[in-house]
Amino acid sequence: TMKVTTLMLGPIATNCYVVEPGDGSCIVLDISEEIGKLTAYLEANALTVSAILLTHGHYDHIGGVARIQKAYQAPVYVHAADAAMLTSEKESMATWLANQPFDPVTKFQTIQDGETISIGSLSFHVLHTPGHTSGSVCYQCEDVLFSGDTLFRLSRGRTDFPGGSDADMLQSLKRLYDLPGDYTVYPGHNEATTLQYERNHNPNMRGFR
């Protein structure tokens, strides 16, 4: 079974997730500019990063990616619609969020809805869930859903940034609501939850019940 570790990084407490299939490698999802906790964890557990998956392109989720990518030569995956953010201070909102010089990610692979990223023994299924940004995605792996800034515990991502859309967000939340079965949900901020709990209690899903 895979192990998921949550590391809260950076000034706005972004969740960085380290997913370990149990073979000494790991997949890291979203990396804020403050990578100290992450590098310490990787070193303490003798882990090699085999891939970096991004839920979207905002600076608080990508600020430390270039440094980790360089250290481990790991491929970076991002939805095509958010790819421009990886090299743009303005589009990633680094000008507004950054405490450190912007470190662009120039090597990445773009993904689309419905794709599966297979890394070792794990498969991450890409669900394009625009709303917070036009290229926001959730990753489903086994019984886990990494929801980025789309779905939070009892809340949802904000839609008032460039590329955000209330109508898209509603459709994306409906899509998650309609997924068969239950999942442990690991969001981009705040604590983990389950999809069934959110179906039952999240005010943003009230209209789907």
C-alpha positions in Angstrom: 0.0 0.0 0.0 1.2 3.5 -0.7 1.9 5.9 2.0 0.9 9.6 1.8 2.7 12.2 4.0 1.5 15.7 4.3 4.0 18.5 4.6 2.7 22.0 5.1 5.0 24.4 3.4 5.4 28.1 2.9 3.8 31.3 4.1 0.2 30.3 3.2 0.4 26.7 4.4 0.3 24.9 1.1 0.0 21.1 1.4 2.8 19.3 -0.3 2.2 15.5 -0.5 4.8 12.8 -0.6 3.4 9.6 -2.0 5.5 6.5 -1.4 4.8 3.2 -3.2 7.3 1.5 -0.8 10.3 1.0 -3.1 12.5 3.9 -2.0 11.0 6.2 -4.6 8.3 8.8 -4.2 6.0 11.1 -6.1 5.7 14.7 -4.8 2.6 16.8 -5.4 2.8 20.6 -5.3 5.9 22.3 -3.8 5.9 25.7 -2.3 8.9 28.0 -2.2 10.0 26.9 1.3 11.4 23.4 0.6 13.3 22.8 3.9 10.7 20.4 5.4 10.5 18.5 2.1 14.2 18.1 1.6 14.6 17.0 5.3 11.9 14.4 4.9 13.4 13.1 1.6 16.8 12.8 3.2 15.7 11.3 6.5 13.8 8.6 4.6 16.4 8.1 1.8 13.8 8.8 -0.9 14.3 9.5 -4.5 11.8 11.7 -6.3 10.6 10.0 -9.4 8.0 12.6 -10.5 6.5 15.9 -9.5 2.7 16.3 -10.1 1.1 19.8 -10.0 -2.5 20.4 -9.3 -2.3 23.9 -10.8 0.2 26.6 -11.6 -0.1 29.1 -8.7 3.2 30.2 -7.1 2.3 28.8 -3.7 2.2 25.3 -5.3 5.1 25.6 -7.7 7.7 27.9 -6.0 10.1 25.1 -5.0 9.5 22.8 -7.9 12.6 23.9 -10.0 15.0 23.2 -7.1 13.6 19.7 -6.4 13.4 18.9 -10.1 17.1 19.9 -10.5 18.2 17.8 -7.5 16.4 14.6 -8.6 16.1 15.1 -12.4 12.4 14.3 -12.0 9.7 15.0 -14.6 7.1 17.6 -13.8 3.5 17.2 -14.9 1.1 20.1 -15.3 -2.2 20.6 -17.2 -1.6 22.4 -20.5 -3.9 25.3 -19.6 -1.7 26.2 -16.6 1.7 25.5 -18.2 2.4 29.1 -18.9 2.4 29.9 -15.2 5.5 27.8 -14.6 7.7 30.4 -16.4 5.7 33.6 -15.6 6.0 35.5 -12.4 2.8 37.4 -13.3 0.7 34.5 -14.3 1.7 32.3 -11.4 1.0 35.3 -9.1 4.6 35.1 -7.8 4.7 38.9 -7.9 2.0 38.8 -5.3 2.9 35.7 -3.3 6.7 35.2 -3.5 9.1 35.8 -0.7 12.0 34.6 -2.8 13.2 35.2 -6.3 11.0 33.4 -8.9 12.6 30.1 -10.0 10.9 29.2 -13.3 10.2 25.6 -14.2 11.3 25.3 -17.9 11.1 21.5 -18.3 7.7 20.0 -17.9 5.2 17.6 -19.5 1.7 18.7 -20.2 -1.3 16.5 -19.3 -4.9 16.5 -20.3 -8.2 15.2 -18.8 -8.5 11.4 -18.8 -4.8 10.7 -19.0 -3.1 8.3 -16.6 0.4 8.9 -15.4 2.0 5.6 -14.4 4.9 5.9 -12.1 6.3 2.6 -10.9 3.5 0.6 -9.4 1.1 3.6 -9.1 -1.3 5.1 -11.5 -2.5 8.7 -11.2 -5.7 9.5 -13.2 -6.0 13.1 -14.3 -9.4 14.8 -13.8 -9.4 18.3 -15.3 -11.3 20.4 -12.8 -11.2 24.1 -13.9 -12.6 26.8 -11.7 -9.7 27.9 -9.4 -7.5 28.1 -12.5 -8.3 27.1 -16.0 -5.8 24.2 -15.8 -6.6 22.9 -12.3 -6.6 19.1 -12.0 -7.4 16.5 -9.4 -5.3 13.3 -9.3 -7.0 10.0 -8.4 -4.7 7.2 -7.2 -6.1 4.1 -5.6 -8.6 5.3 -3.0 -7.1 8.8 -2.7 -8.1 12.0 -4.5 -5.6 14.9 -4.5 -7.9 17.8 -5.0 -5.6 20.8 -5.2 -7.4 24.1 -4.7 -10.7 22.7 -6.2 -12.2 21.0 -3.2 -11.4 21.8 0.4 -12.9 20.4 3.6 -16.4 22.1 3.8 -15.2 24.6 1.2 -13.8 25.1 -2.3 -11.1 27.1 -4.0 -11.6 30.7 -4.8 -12.5 31.8 -8.3 -11.6 35.5 -8.3 -8.1 35.1 -9.7 -7.3 35.4 -13.4 -8.5 32.2 -15.1 -10.9 31.5 -12.3 -14.6 30.8 -13.1 -17.5 30.2 -10.8 -19.4 28.3 -13.5 -16.4 26.0 -14.1 -15.9 25.5 -10.4 -19.5 24.4 -10.0 -19.2 21.9 -12.9 -15.9 20.6 -11.4 -17.4 20.1 -8.0 -20.4 18.3 -9.6 -18.0 16.1 -11.4 -16.3 15.1 -8.1 -19.7 14.7 -6.4 -20.7 12.2 -9.1 -17.5 10.1 -8.9 -18.5 6.5 -7.9 -17.4 5.4 -4.5 -15.6 7.2 -1.7 -12.1 8.7 -1.5 -9.8 10.1 1.1 -9.4 13.7 -0.2 -6.1 15.5 0.2 -6.6 19.2 -0.6 -4.1 22.0 -1.5 -4.8 23.7 1.9 -6.3 22.8 5.3 -6.9 19.3 6.5 -7.8 16.1 4.7 -11.4 14.9 4.4 -13.4 12.3 2.5 -15.5 12.7 -0.6 -18.5 11.2 1.1 -18.2 13.7 4.0 -18.1 16.5 1.5 -21.1 15.2 -0.4 -23.0 15.2 2.8 -21.8 18.4 4.4 -20.0 20.7 2.0 -22.3 23.8 1.4 -20.9 24.1 -2.1 -22.3 20.6 -3.0 -25.7 21.3 -1.5 -27.3 21.8 -4.8 -26.3 18.4 -6.1 -28.0 16.4 -3.3 
